[in-house]
Amino acid sequence: MLFDAAVARLGPDRVICDRRMVGHEDHAGGVAVRLVDAAGQAHEATADMLIAADGIHSGARARLFPDEGPPVYGGRILWRATTVAMPFLTGASMIMAGHQDQKFVAYPISPPAADGRQRINWIAELRIAESLKREDWNRAGDPADFLPRFADWRFDWLDVPGLIAGAEAIYEFPLVDRDPLPRWSHGRMTLLGDAAHAMYPIGSNGASQAILDARALVRALAAHPDPVDALAAYEAERLPATAAIVRANRGNGPEQCMQMAQERAPNGFARIEDVFAPGELEAIAARYKVLTGLKLKPEAAA
């Protein structure tokens, strides 16, 4: 949908696929970008500036920081899929169960169809000591690697092993991120999104922080006629903010409450009040919302 919207708004001649960037140079009044296509043919493009939003394996970032190495493995693997099944709870609920070593997340992504079933997105997560696999959004996952650990997760409101078994296709994702960089902008080029601040998929911040990047970039470009100054202002606003989220997500972000519950009541509990002090959960959520820019600091709101 995003691709179709970009083509519709920019025009098909402005959205060019099958290109890989191999270099760029600033020149008087702009930047030249060198590209190659899948056949190895060279191409060149020029523009006022270069915004490299080329993901966790960013070629632009690797050329700026050639000694950085691969993404940092976080000790856990996620298996992700969708399953068409009967709704659970309200039919519009999101659930997160478990703790940092074993977790299951599920939420619907379509309304119920005529047969009453809906498409449910789910993530199963386990602590795995070592992963030697390169991150690949298209790597098929094997349920035998994780389903046995969830075999007894059958509740009166959700059948977790049944949901896993009913998936059409499962994909495997090592939990990875990258250490914050000292800088993103170099003259007329900068990084954006995962290329700038790849982080754990905690708190739904992979996409939302890229959107906030884009908003800050547009604001900086409107305020600074010189592109170099604009990119420097964009970096000054967004680099410290996203670096803080990378570090917070390594500590499980708002999901730290699940680990706290596991540690405080490993054998279960009947009343949430016996595990958390009044206002403790709300305070965890509020701090993370402020950190991620989804809620103003109290003094700013006032």
DOSEVO-36686 format. One record per residue (C-alpha): residue in one letter; x, y, z. Coordinates in Angstrom, 1 decimal, always signed. Layout:
<node><residu>A</residu><X>X</X><Y>Y</Y><Z>Z</Z></node>
...
REM end
This chain:
<node><residu>M</residu><X>+0.0</X><Y>+0.0</Y><Z>+0.0</Z></node>
<node><residu>L</residu><X>+2.8</X><Y>+2.4</Y><Z>+0.8</Z></node>
<node><residu>F</residu><X>+4.5</X><Y>+1.7</Y><Z>-2.5</Z></node>
<node><residu>D</residu><X>+1.3</X><Y>+2.3</Y><Z>-4.4</Z></node>
<node><residu>A</residu><X>+0.7</X><Y>+5.5</Y><Z>-2.6</Z></node>
<node><residu>A</residu><X>+4.2</X><Y>+6.7</Y><Z>-3.4</Z></node>
<node><residu>V</residu><X>+3.8</X><Y>+5.9</Y><Z>-7.1</Z></node>
<node><residu>A</residu><X>+0.4</X><Y>+7.7</Y><Z>-7.1</Z></node>
<node><residu>R</residu><X>+1.7</X><Y>+10.8</Y><Z>-5.4</Z></node>
<node><residu>L</residu><X>+5.1</X><Y>+11.1</Y><Z>-7.0</Z></node>
<node><residu>G</residu><X>+4.5</X><Y>+9.5</Y><Z>-10.4</Z></node>
<node><residu>P</residu><X>+5.9</X><Y>+6.2</Y><Z>-11.8</Z></node>
<node><residu>D</residu><X>+9.0</X><Y>+7.9</Y><Z>-13.3</Z></node>
<node><residu>R</residu><X>+10.0</X><Y>+9.0</Y><Z>-9.8</Z></node>
<node><residu>V</residu><X>+9.9</X><Y>+5.6</Y><Z>-8.1</Z></node>
<node><residu>I</residu><X>+12.7</X><Y>+3.4</Y><Z>-9.4</Z></node>
<node><residu>C</residu><X>+13.3</X><Y>-0.1</Y><Z>-8.2</Z></node>
<node><residu>D</residu><X>+16.1</X><Y>-2.6</Y><Z>-8.8</Z></node>
<node><residu>R</residu><X>+18.9</X><Y>-0.3</Y><Z>-7.8</Z></node>
<node><residu>R</residu><X>+21.6</X><Y>-0.7</Y><Z>-5.1</Z></node>
<node><residu>M</residu><X>+23.7</X><Y>+2.3</Y><Z>-4.0</Z></node>
<node><residu>V</residu><X>+27.4</X><Y>+1.8</Y><Z>-4.3</Z></node>
<node><residu>G</residu><X>+28.6</X><Y>+5.3</Y><Z>-3.5</Z></node>
<node><residu>H</residu><X>+27.9</X><Y>+9.0</Y><Z>-3.4</Z></node>
<node><residu>E</residu><X>+29.8</X><Y>+12.3</Y><Z>-3.4</Z></node>
<node><residu>D</residu><X>+28.8</X><Y>+15.8</Y><Z>-2.5</Z></node>
<node><residu>H</residu><X>+29.4</X><Y>+18.3</Y><Z>-5.3</Z></node>
<node><residu>A</residu><X>+28.7</X><Y>+22.0</Y><Z>-5.8</Z></node>
<node><residu>G</residu><X>+25.0</X><Y>+22.4</Y><Z>-5.0</Z></node>
<node><residu>G</residu><X>+24.0</X><Y>+18.8</Y><Z>-4.7</Z></node>
<node><residu>V</residu><X>+25.0</X><Y>+15.1</Y><Z>-4.3</Z></node>
<node><residu>A</residu><X>+25.7</X><Y>+12.5</Y><Z>-6.9</Z></node>
<node><residu>V</residu><X>+24.7</X><Y>+8.9</Y><Z>-6.2</Z></node>
<node><residu>R</residu><X>+26.2</X><Y>+5.8</Y><Z>-7.9</Z></node>
<node><residu>L</residu><X>+23.9</X><Y>+2.8</Y><Z>-8.3</Z></node>
<node><residu>V</residu><X>+23.9</X><Y>-0.6</Y><Z>-10.0</Z></node>
<node><residu>D</residu><X>+21.0</X><Y>-2.8</Y><Z>-11.0</Z></node>
<node><residu>A</residu><X>+20.6</X><Y>-6.5</Y><Z>-10.7</Z></node>
<node><residu>A</residu><X>+22.3</X><Y>-7.0</Y><Z>-14.1</Z></node>
<node><residu>G</residu><X>+25.4</X><Y>-5.1</Y><Z>-12.9</Z></node>
<node><residu>Q</residu><X>+24.7</X><Y>-2.0</Y><Z>-15.1</Z></node>
<node><residu>A</residu><X>+25.8</X><Y>+1.2</Y><Z>-13.5</Z></node>
<node><residu>H</residu><X>+23.5</X><Y>+4.2</Y><Z>-13.1</Z></node>
<node><residu>E</residu><X>+23.9</X><Y>+7.7</Y><Z>-11.6</Z></node>
<node><residu>A</residu><X>+21.4</X><Y>+10.1</Y><Z>-10.1</Z></node>
<node><residu>T</residu><X>+21.9</X><Y>+13.6</Y><Z>-8.8</Z></node>
<node><residu>A</residu><X>+19.8</X><Y>+15.5</Y><Z>-6.2</Z></node>
<node><residu>D</residu><X>+19.9</X><Y>+18.3</Y><Z>-3.7</Z></node>
<node><residu>M</residu><X>+20.4</X><Y>+15.7</Y><Z>-0.9</Z></node>
<node><residu>L</residu><X>+20.5</X><Y>+12.0</Y><Z>-0.2</Z></node>
<node><residu>I</residu><X>+18.2</X><Y>+10.4</Y><Z>+2.5</Z></node>
<node><residu>A</residu><X>+19.4</X><Y>+6.8</Y><Z>+3.0</Z></node>
<node><residu>A</residu><X>+16.5</X><Y>+4.8</Y><Z>+4.4</Z></node>
<node><residu>D</residu><X>+17.8</X><Y>+1.5</Y><Z>+3.3</Z></node>
<node><residu>G</residu><X>+17.2</X><Y>-0.6</Y><Z>+6.4</Z></node>
<node><residu>I</residu><X>+19.1</X><Y>-2.5</Y><Z>+9.0</Z></node>
<node><residu>H</residu><X>+21.6</X><Y>-3.7</Y><Z>+6.4</Z></node>
<node><residu>S</residu><X>+22.0</X><Y>-0.2</Y><Z>+5.1</Z></node>
<node><residu>G</residu><X>+24.7</X><Y>+0.1</Y><Z>+2.5</Z></node>
<node><residu>A</residu><X>+25.0</X><Y>+3.8</Y><Z>+3.1</Z></node>
<node><residu>R</residu><X>+25.6</X><Y>+3.3</Y><Z>+6.8</Z></node>
<node><residu>A</residu><X>+28.2</X><Y>+0.5</Y><Z>+6.1</Z></node>
<node><residu>R</residu><X>+30.2</X><Y>+2.9</Y><Z>+3.8</Z></node>
<node><residu>L</residu><X>+30.1</X><Y>+5.6</Y><Z>+6.5</Z></node>
<node><residu>F</residu><X>+31.1</X><Y>+3.2</Y><Z>+9.3</Z></node>
<node><residu>P</residu><X>+32.9</X><Y>+0.3</Y><Z>+7.6</Z></node>
<node><residu>D</residu><X>+34.1</X><Y>-1.3</Y><Z>+10.8</Z></node>
<node><residu>E</residu><X>+30.7</X><Y>-1.6</Y><Z>+12.5</Z></node>
<node><residu>G</residu><X>+30.0</X><Y>-5.2</Y><Z>+11.6</Z></node>
<node><residu>P</residu><X>+26.7</X><Y>-7.1</Y><Z>+11.5</Z></node>
<node><residu>P</residu><X>+23.6</X><Y>-6.2</Y><Z>+13.7</Z></node>
<node><residu>V</residu><X>+23.9</X><Y>-7.1</Y><Z>+17.4</Z></node>
<node><residu>Y</residu><X>+22.0</X><Y>-10.3</Y><Z>+18.3</Z></node>
<node><residu>G</residu><X>+19.8</X><Y>-9.9</Y><Z>+21.4</Z></node>
<node><residu>G</residu><X>+19.6</X><Y>-13.6</Y><Z>+22.4</Z></node>
<node><residu>R</residu><X>+16.1</X><Y>-14.2</Y><Z>+21.3</Z></node>
<node><residu>I</residu><X>+14.4</X><Y>-15.4</Y><Z>+18.1</Z></node>
<node><residu>L</residu><X>+10.9</X><Y>-14.4</Y><Z>+17.0</Z></node>
<node><residu>W</residu><X>+8.7</X><Y>-16.6</Y><Z>+14.8</Z></node>
<node><residu>R</residu><X>+6.0</X><Y>-14.5</Y><Z>+13.1</Z></node>
<node><residu>A</residu><X>+2.9</X><Y>-15.5</Y><Z>+11.1</Z></node>
<node><residu>T</residu><X>-0.8</X><Y>-14.9</Y><Z>+10.5</Z></node>
<node><residu>T</residu><X>-3.6</X><Y>-17.5</Y><Z>+11.1</Z></node>
<node><residu>V</residu><X>-7.3</X><Y>-17.4</Y><Z>+10.1</Z></node>
<node><residu>A</residu><X>-9.1</X><Y>-18.4</Y><Z>+13.3</Z></node>
<node><residu>M</residu><X>-12.1</X><Y>-17.6</Y><Z>+15.5</Z></node>
<node><residu>P</residu><X>-11.7</X><Y>-14.2</Y><Z>+17.3</Z></node>
<node><residu>F</residu><X>-10.5</X><Y>-14.2</Y><Z>+20.9</Z></node>
<node><residu>L</residu><X>-11.7</X><Y>-12.0</Y><Z>+23.8</Z></node>
<node><residu>T</residu><X>-13.4</X><Y>-8.9</Y><Z>+22.2</Z></node>
<node><residu>G</residu><X>-12.3</X><Y>-9.7</Y><Z>+18.6</Z></node>
<node><residu>A</residu><X>-10.3</X><Y>-6.5</Y><Z>+18.7</Z></node>
<node><residu>S</residu><X>-7.9</X><Y>-7.3</Y><Z>+21.6</Z></node>
<node><residu>M</residu><X>-4.1</X><Y>-7.5</Y><Z>+21.6</Z></node>
<node><residu>I</residu><X>-2.6</X><Y>-9.9</Y><Z>+24.1</Z></node>
<node><residu>M</residu><X>+1.0</X><Y>-10.3</Y><Z>+25.3</Z></node>
<node><residu>A</residu><X>+1.7</X><Y>-13.4</Y><Z>+27.5</Z></node>
<node><residu>G</residu><X>+4.9</X><Y>-14.6</Y><Z>+29.1</Z></node>
<node><residu>H</residu><X>+8.2</X><Y>-12.9</Y><Z>+29.9</Z></node>
<node><residu>Q</residu><X>+11.5</X><Y>-12.1</Y><Z>+28.3</Z></node>
<node><residu>D</residu><X>+12.6</X><Y>-15.7</Y><Z>+27.8</Z></node>
<node><residu>Q</residu><X>+9.3</X><Y>-17.0</Y><Z>+26.4</Z></node>
<node><residu>K</residu><X>+6.6</X><Y>-14.7</Y><Z>+25.0</Z></node>
<node><residu>F</residu><X>+3.5</X><Y>-14.9</Y><Z>+22.8</Z></node>
<node><residu>V</residu><X>+1.8</X><Y>-11.8</Y><Z>+21.2</Z></node>
<node><residu>A</residu><X>-1.4</X><Y>-11.9</Y><Z>+19.1</Z></node>
<node><residu>Y</residu><X>-3.8</X><Y>-9.4</Y><Z>+17.7</Z></node>
<node><residu>P</residu><X>-6.3</X><Y>-9.4</Y><Z>+14.8</Z></node>
<node><residu>I</residu><X>-5.6</X><Y>-7.6</Y><Z>+11.5</Z></node>
<node><residu>S</residu><X>-8.9</X><Y>-8.0</Y><Z>+9.8</Z></node>
<node><residu>P</residu><X>-12.6</X><Y>-8.0</Y><Z>+10.8</Z></node>
<node><residu>P</residu><X>-14.4</X><Y>-11.3</Y><Z>+11.1</Z></node>
<node><residu>A</residu><X>-15.5</X><Y>-12.8</Y><Z>+7.7</Z></node>
<node><residu>A</residu><X>-18.8</X><Y>-14.4</Y><Z>+6.9</Z></node>
<node><residu>D</residu><X>-17.7</X><Y>-17.6</Y><Z>+8.6</Z></node>
<node><residu>G</residu><X>-16.9</X><Y>-15.7</Y><Z>+11.8</Z></node>
<node><residu>R</residu><X>-13.2</X><Y>-16.1</Y><Z>+11.5</Z></node>
<node><residu>Q</residu><X>-10.6</X><Y>-13.4</Y><Z>+11.2</Z></node>
<node><residu>R</residu><X>-6.9</X><Y>-13.1</Y><Z>+10.4</Z></node>
<node><residu>I</residu><X>-4.8</X><Y>-12.9</Y><Z>+13.5</Z></node>
<node><residu>N</residu><X>-1.2</X><Y>-11.8</Y><Z>+13.5</Z></node>
<node><residu>W</residu><X>+1.0</X><Y>-13.5</Y><Z>+16.1</Z></node>
<node><residu>I</residu><X>+4.6</X><Y>-13.6</Y><Z>+17.3</Z></node>
<node><residu>A</residu><X>+6.2</X><Y>-16.5</Y><Z>+19.3</Z></node>
<node><residu>E</residu><X>+9.5</X><Y>-15.6</Y><Z>+21.0</Z></node>
<node><residu>L</residu><X>+12.1</X><Y>-17.7</Y><Z>+22.8</Z></node>
<node><residu>R</residu><X>+15.5</X><Y>-17.1</Y><Z>+24.3</Z></node>
<node><residu>I</residu><X>+18.0</X><Y>-18.9</Y><Z>+22.1</Z></node>
<node><residu>A</residu><X>+21.6</X><Y>-18.6</Y><Z>+23.2</Z></node>
<node><residu>E</residu><X>+23.2</X><Y>-18.1</Y><Z>+19.7</Z></node>
<node><residu>S</residu><X>+22.0</X><Y>-17.3</Y><Z>+16.2</Z></node>
<node><residu>L</residu><X>+24.4</X><Y>-17.5</Y><Z>+13.3</Z></node>
<node><residu>K</residu><X>+21.8</X><Y>-16.6</Y><Z>+10.7</Z></node>
<node><residu>R</residu><X>+21.7</X><Y>-13.3</Y><Z>+8.9</Z></node>
<node><residu>E</residu><X>+18.4</X><Y>-11.5</Y><Z>+9.3</Z></node>
<node><residu>D</residu><X>+16.1</X><Y>-12.2</Y><Z>+6.4</Z></node>
<node><residu>W</residu><X>+12.5</X><Y>-11.2</Y><Z>+6.2</Z></node>
<node><residu>N</residu><X>+11.8</X><Y>-14.1</Y><Z>+3.9</Z></node>
<node><residu>R</residu><X>+13.4</X><Y>-17.0</Y><Z>+5.9</Z></node>
<node><residu>A</residu><X>+10.8</X><Y>-19.7</Y><Z>+6.6</Z></node>
<node><residu>G</residu><X>+10.5</X><Y>-20.8</Y><Z>+10.2</Z></node>
<node><residu>D</residu><X>+10.0</X><Y>-24.4</Y><Z>+11.3</Z></node>
<node><residu>P</residu><X>+7.3</X><Y>-24.9</Y><Z>+14.0</Z></node>
<node><residu>A</residu><X>+9.2</X><Y>-27.8</Y><Z>+15.4</Z></node>
<node><residu>D</residu><X>+11.8</X><Y>-25.3</Y><Z>+16.7</Z></node>
<node><residu>F</residu><X>+9.3</X><Y>-23.6</Y><Z>+19.0</Z></node>
<node><residu>L</residu><X>+5.8</X><Y>-25.1</Y><Z>+19.1</Z></node>
<node><residu>P</residu><X>+6.7</X><Y>-27.7</Y><Z>+21.7</Z></node>
<node><residu>R</residu><X>+7.5</X><Y>-24.9</Y><Z>+24.2</Z></node>
<node><residu>F</residu><X>+4.0</X><Y>-23.6</Y><Z>+23.8</Z></node>
<node><residu>A</residu><X>+2.2</X><Y>-26.9</Y><Z>+23.7</Z></node>
<node><residu>D</residu><X>+0.4</X><Y>-26.4</Y><Z>+27.0</Z></node>
<node><residu>W</residu><X>-0.5</X><Y>-22.7</Y><Z>+26.4</Z></node>
<node><residu>R</residu><X>-4.2</X><Y>-23.5</Y><Z>+25.9</Z></node>
<node><residu>F</residu><X>-6.5</X><Y>-21.1</Y><Z>+27.7</Z></node>
<node><residu>D</residu><X>-10.3</X><Y>-20.9</Y><Z>+27.7</Z></node>
<node><residu>W</residu><X>-10.1</X><Y>-17.8</Y><Z>+25.6</Z></node>
<node><residu>L</residu><X>-7.1</X><Y>-18.6</Y><Z>+23.2</Z></node>
<node><residu>D</residu><X>-5.6</X><Y>-21.8</Y><Z>+21.9</Z></node>
<node><residu>V</residu><X>-1.9</X><Y>-20.8</Y><Z>+21.3</Z></node>
<node><residu>P</residu><X>-0.7</X><Y>-24.1</Y><Z>+19.8</Z></node>
<node><residu>G</residu><X>-3.8</X><Y>-24.3</Y><Z>+17.6</Z></node>
<node><residu>L</residu><X>-3.1</X><Y>-20.8</Y><Z>+16.4</Z></node>
<node><residu>I</residu><X>+0.5</X><Y>-21.7</Y><Z>+15.6</Z></node>
<node><residu>A</residu><X>-0.5</X><Y>-25.0</Y><Z>+13.9</Z></node>
<node><residu>G</residu><X>-3.0</X><Y>-23.2</Y><Z>+11.7</Z></node>
<node><residu>A</residu><X>-0.6</X><Y>-20.7</Y><Z>+10.2</Z></node>
<node><residu>E</residu><X>-0.2</X><Y>-20.7</Y><Z>+6.4</Z></node>
<node><residu>A</residu><X>+3.5</X><Y>-19.7</Y><Z>+6.6</Z></node>
<node><residu>I</residu><X>+5.8</X><Y>-18.9</Y><Z>+9.4</Z></node>
<node><residu>Y</residu><X>+8.9</X><Y>-16.6</Y><Z>+9.2</Z></node>
<node><residu>E</residu><X>+11.9</X><Y>-16.5</Y><Z>+11.6</Z></node>
<node><residu>F</residu><X>+13.5</X><Y>-13.3</Y><Z>+12.8</Z></node>
<node><residu>P</residu><X>+16.5</X><Y>-13.2</Y><Z>+15.2</Z></node>
<node><residu>L</residu><X>+16.1</X><Y>-10.3</Y><Z>+17.6</Z></node>
<node><residu>V</residu><X>+18.7</X><Y>-7.8</Y><Z>+16.6</Z></node>
<node><residu>D</residu><X>+19.5</X><Y>-4.1</Y><Z>+16.7</Z></node>
<node><residu>R</residu><X>+22.4</X><Y>-1.8</Y><Z>+16.1</Z></node>
<node><residu>D</residu><X>+24.4</X><Y>+0.4</Y><Z>+18.6</Z></node>
<node><residu>P</residu><X>+23.6</X><Y>+4.1</Y><Z>+18.3</Z></node>
<node><residu>L</residu><X>+25.9</X><Y>+6.0</Y><Z>+16.0</Z></node>
<node><residu>P</residu><X>+27.8</X><Y>+9.2</Y><Z>+16.9</Z></node>
<node><residu>R</residu><X>+26.3</X><Y>+10.9</Y><Z>+13.8</Z></node>
<node><residu>W</residu><X>+23.9</X><Y>+10.3</Y><Z>+10.9</Z></node>
<node><residu>S</residu><X>+24.5</X><Y>+13.4</Y><Z>+8.6</Z></node>
<node><residu>H</residu><X>+27.5</X><Y>+13.8</Y><Z>+6.4</Z></node>
<node><residu>G</residu><X>+27.3</X><Y>+16.9</Y><Z>+4.3</Z></node>
<node><residu>R</residu><X>+24.2</X><Y>+16.5</Y><Z>+2.1</Z></node>
<node><residu>M</residu><X>+23.4</X><Y>+13.0</Y><Z>+3.1</Z></node>
<node><residu>T</residu><X>+21.8</X><Y>+11.5</Y><Z>+6.2</Z></node>
<node><residu>L</residu><X>+20.2</X><Y>+8.3</Y><Z>+7.5</Z></node>
<node><residu>L</residu><X>+16.6</X><Y>+7.6</Y><Z>+8.4</Z></node>
<node><residu>G</residu><X>+14.6</X><Y>+4.8</Y><Z>+9.9</Z></node>
<node><residu>D</residu><X>+16.3</X><Y>+1.4</Y><Z>+10.6</Z></node>
<node><residu>A</residu><X>+19.4</X><Y>+2.6</Y><Z>+8.7</Z></node>
<node><residu>A</residu><X>+19.8</X><Y>+5.2</Y><Z>+11.4</Z></node>
<node><residu>H</residu><X>+18.5</X><Y>+3.4</Y><Z>+14.5</Z></node>
<node><residu>A</residu><X>+17.6</X><Y>-0.2</Y><Z>+14.1</Z></node>
<node><residu>M</residu><X>+15.9</X><Y>-1.3</Y><Z>+17.4</Z></node>
<node><residu>Y</residu><X>+14.1</X><Y>-4.2</Y><Z>+18.9</Z></node>
<node><residu>P</residu><X>+10.5</X><Y>-4.5</Y><Z>+17.8</Z></node>
<node><residu>I</residu><X>+9.2</X><Y>-3.5</Y><Z>+21.3</Z></node>
<node><residu>G</residu><X>+6.5</X><Y>-0.9</Y><Z>+21.8</Z></node>
<node><residu>S</residu><X>+5.8</X><Y>-0.8</Y><Z>+18.0</Z></node>
<node><residu>N</residu><X>+8.6</X><Y>+1.6</Y><Z>+17.4</Z></node>
<node><residu>G</residu><X>+10.2</X><Y>+0.3</Y><Z>+14.2</Z></node>
<node><residu>A</residu><X>+7.7</X><Y>+2.0</Y><Z>+12.0</Z></node>
<node><residu>S</residu><X>+6.6</X><Y>+4.8</Y><Z>+14.3</Z></node>
<node><residu>Q</residu><X>+10.1</X><Y>+6.2</Y><Z>+14.9</Z></node>
<node><residu>A</residu><X>+10.7</X><Y>+6.3</Y><Z>+11.1</Z></node>
<node><residu>I</residu><X>+7.5</X><Y>+8.3</Y><Z>+10.8</Z></node>
<node><residu>L</residu><X>+8.7</X><Y>+10.7</Y><Z>+13.5</Z></node>
<node><residu>D</residu><X>+12.1</X><Y>+10.9</Y><Z>+11.6</Z></node>
<node><residu>A</residu><X>+10.3</X><Y>+12.0</Y><Z>+8.5</Z></node>
<node><residu>R</residu><X>+8.2</X><Y>+14.6</Y><Z>+10.3</Z></node>
<node><residu>A</residu><X>+11.4</X><Y>+16.0</Y><Z>+11.9</Z></node>
<node><residu>L</residu><X>+13.2</X><Y>+16.1</Y><Z>+8.6</Z></node>
<node><residu>V</residu><X>+10.4</X><Y>+18.0</Y><Z>+6.9</Z></node>
<node><residu>R</residu><X>+10.3</X><Y>+20.4</Y><Z>+9.7</Z></node>
<node><residu>A</residu><X>+14.1</X><Y>+21.0</Y><Z>+9.5</Z></node>
<node><residu>L</residu><X>+14.0</X><Y>+21.4</Y><Z>+5.8</Z></node>
<node><residu>A</residu><X>+11.2</X><Y>+24.1</Y><Z>+6.1</Z></node>
<node><residu>A</residu><X>+13.2</X><Y>+25.9</Y><Z>+8.8</Z></node>
<node><residu>H</residu><X>+16.7</X><Y>+25.9</Y><Z>+7.2</Z></node>
<node><residu>P</residu><X>+17.3</X><Y>+27.0</Y><Z>+3.5</Z></node>
<node><residu>D</residu><X>+20.7</X><Y>+25.3</Y><Z>+3.5</Z></node>
<node><residu>P</residu><X>+20.3</X><Y>+21.5</Y><Z>+3.1</Z></node>
<node><residu>V</residu><X>+23.5</X><Y>+20.8</Y><Z>+5.2</Z></node>
<node><residu>D</residu><X>+22.1</X><Y>+22.9</Y><Z>+8.1</Z></node>
<node><residu>A</residu><X>+18.7</X><Y>+21.2</Y><Z>+7.7</Z></node>
<node><residu>L</residu><X>+20.2</X><Y>+17.7</Y><Z>+8.0</Z></node>
<node><residu>A</residu><X>+22.3</X><Y>+18.8</Y><Z>+10.9</Z></node>
<node><residu>A</residu><X>+19.2</X><Y>+20.1</Y><Z>+12.7</Z></node>
<node><residu>Y</residu><X>+17.3</X><Y>+16.9</Y><Z>+11.9</Z></node>
<node><residu>E</residu><X>+20.1</X><Y>+14.8</Y><Z>+13.4</Z></node>
<node><residu>A</residu><X>+20.3</X><Y>+17.0</Y><Z>+16.5</Z></node>
<node><residu>E</residu><X>+16.6</X><Y>+16.4</Y><Z>+17.2</Z></node>
<node><residu>R</residu><X>+16.3</X><Y>+12.7</Y><Z>+16.3</Z></node>
<node><residu>L</residu><X>+19.6</X><Y>+11.0</Y><Z>+17.1</Z></node>
<node><residu>P</residu><X>+19.5</X><Y>+11.4</Y><Z>+20.9</Z></node>
<node><residu>A</residu><X>+15.8</X><Y>+10.5</Y><Z>+21.0</Z></node>
<node><residu>T</residu><X>+16.2</X><Y>+7.3</Y><Z>+19.1</Z></node>
<node><residu>A</residu><X>+19.4</X><Y>+6.3</Y><Z>+20.8</Z></node>
<node><residu>A</residu><X>+17.5</X><Y>+6.4</Y><Z>+24.1</Z></node>
<node><residu>I</residu><X>+14.8</X><Y>+4.1</Y><Z>+22.7</Z></node>
<node><residu>V</residu><X>+17.4</X><Y>+1.6</Y><Z>+21.4</Z></node>
<node><residu>R</residu><X>+18.8</X><Y>+1.4</Y><Z>+24.9</Z></node>
<node><residu>A</residu><X>+15.4</X><Y>+1.2</Y><Z>+26.6</Z></node>
<node><residu>N</residu><X>+14.2</X><Y>-1.6</Y><Z>+24.3</Z></node>
<node><residu>R</residu><X>+17.3</X><Y>-3.6</Y><Z>+25.3</Z></node>
<node><residu>G</residu><X>+15.8</X><Y>-3.5</Y><Z>+28.7</Z></node>
<node><residu>N</residu><X>+12.4</X><Y>-4.6</Y><Z>+27.3</Z></node>
<node><residu>G</residu><X>+10.9</X><Y>-1.1</Y><Z>+27.2</Z></node>
<node><residu>P</residu><X>+7.2</X><Y>-1.1</Y><Z>+28.5</Z></node>
<node><residu>E</residu><X>+7.3</X><Y>-4.9</Y><Z>+28.4</Z></node>
<node><residu>Q</residu><X>+9.5</X><Y>-4.9</Y><Z>+31.4</Z></node>
<node><residu>C</residu><X>+6.4</X><Y>-5.3</Y><Z>+33.5</Z></node>
<node><residu>M</residu><X>+6.0</X><Y>-8.8</Y><Z>+32.1</Z></node>
<node><residu>Q</residu><X>+9.4</X><Y>-9.8</Y><Z>+33.4</Z></node>
<node><residu>M</residu><X>+8.7</X><Y>-8.1</Y><Z>+36.7</Z></node>
<node><residu>A</residu><X>+5.5</X><Y>-10.2</Y><Z>+37.1</Z></node>
<node><residu>Q</residu><X>+7.5</X><Y>-13.3</Y><Z>+36.3</Z></node>
<node><residu>E</residu><X>+10.1</X><Y>-12.5</Y><Z>+38.9</Z></node>
<node><residu>R</residu><X>+7.7</X><Y>-11.4</Y><Z>+41.6</Z></node>
<node><residu>A</residu><X>+5.2</X><Y>-14.2</Y><Z>+41.1</Z></node>
<node><residu>P</residu><X>+6.8</X><Y>-17.1</Y><Z>+39.3</Z></node>
<node><residu>N</residu><X>+4.0</X><Y>-19.5</Y><Z>+40.3</Z></node>
<node><residu>G</residu><X>+1.2</X><Y>-17.2</Y><Z>+39.1</Z></node>
<node><residu>F</residu><X>-1.2</X><Y>-14.8</Y><Z>+41.0</Z></node>
<node><residu>A</residu><X>-4.9</X><Y>-14.2</Y><Z>+41.3</Z></node>
<node><residu>R</residu><X>-4.8</X><Y>-10.4</Y><Z>+41.9</Z></node>
<node><residu>I</residu><X>-2.7</X><Y>-7.9</Y><Z>+39.9</Z></node>
<node><residu>E</residu><X>-2.7</X><Y>-5.8</Y><Z>+43.1</Z></node>
<node><residu>D</residu><X>-0.6</X><Y>-8.5</Y><Z>+44.8</Z></node>
<node><residu>V</residu><X>+2.2</X><Y>-8.1</Y><Z>+42.2</Z></node>
<node><residu>F</residu><X>+2.3</X><Y>-4.4</Y><Z>+41.4</Z></node>
<node><residu>A</residu><X>+1.9</X><Y>-1.3</Y><Z>+43.6</Z></node>
<node><residu>P</residu><X>-0.9</X><Y>+1.1</Y><Z>+42.8</Z></node>
<node><residu>G</residu><X>+0.1</X><Y>+3.2</Y><Z>+39.8</Z></node>
<node><residu>E</residu><X>+3.2</X><Y>+1.2</Y><Z>+39.1</Z></node>
<node><residu>L</residu><X>+2.1</X><Y>-0.1</Y><Z>+35.7</Z></node>
<node><residu>E</residu><X>+0.7</X><Y>+3.2</Y><Z>+34.6</Z></node>
<node><residu>A</residu><X>+4.0</X><Y>+4.9</Y><Z>+35.5</Z></node>
<node><residu>I</residu><X>+6.0</X><Y>+2.4</Y><Z>+33.3</Z></node>
<node><residu>A</residu><X>+3.7</X><Y>+3.0</Y><Z>+30.4</Z></node>
<node><residu>A</residu><X>+3.8</X><Y>+6.8</Y><Z>+30.8</Z></node>
<node><residu>R</residu><X>+7.6</X><Y>+6.9</Y><Z>+31.0</Z></node>
<node><residu>Y</residu><X>+7.9</X><Y>+4.9</Y><Z>+27.8</Z></node>
<node><residu>K</residu><X>+5.3</X><Y>+7.1</Y><Z>+25.9</Z></node>
<node><residu>V</residu><X>+7.3</X><Y>+10.2</Y><Z>+26.8</Z></node>
<node><residu>L</residu><X>+10.6</X><Y>+8.5</Y><Z>+25.8</Z></node>
<node><residu>T</residu><X>+9.3</X><Y>+7.5</Y><Z>+22.4</Z></node>
<node><residu>G</residu><X>+7.7</X><Y>+10.9</Y><Z>+21.6</Z></node>
<node><residu>L</residu><X>+4.1</X><Y>+9.5</Y><Z>+21.7</Z></node>
<node><residu>K</residu><X>+3.3</X><Y>+11.6</Y><Z>+24.7</Z></node>
<node><residu>L</residu><X>+4.5</X><Y>+15.1</Y><Z>+25.8</Z></node>
<node><residu>K</residu><X>+6.5</X><Y>+15.5</Y><Z>+29.0</Z></node>
<node><residu>P</residu><X>+4.3</X><Y>+16.8</Y><Z>+31.8</Z></node>
<node><residu>E</residu><X>+5.9</X><Y>+20.2</Y><Z>+31.8</Z></node>
<node><residu>A</residu><X>+5.6</X><Y>+20.5</Y><Z>+28.0</Z></node>
<node><residu>A</residu><X>+1.9</X><Y>+19.5</Y><Z>+28.2</Z></node>
<node><residu>A</residu><X>+1.3</X><Y>+22.1</Y><Z>+30.9</Z></node>
REM end
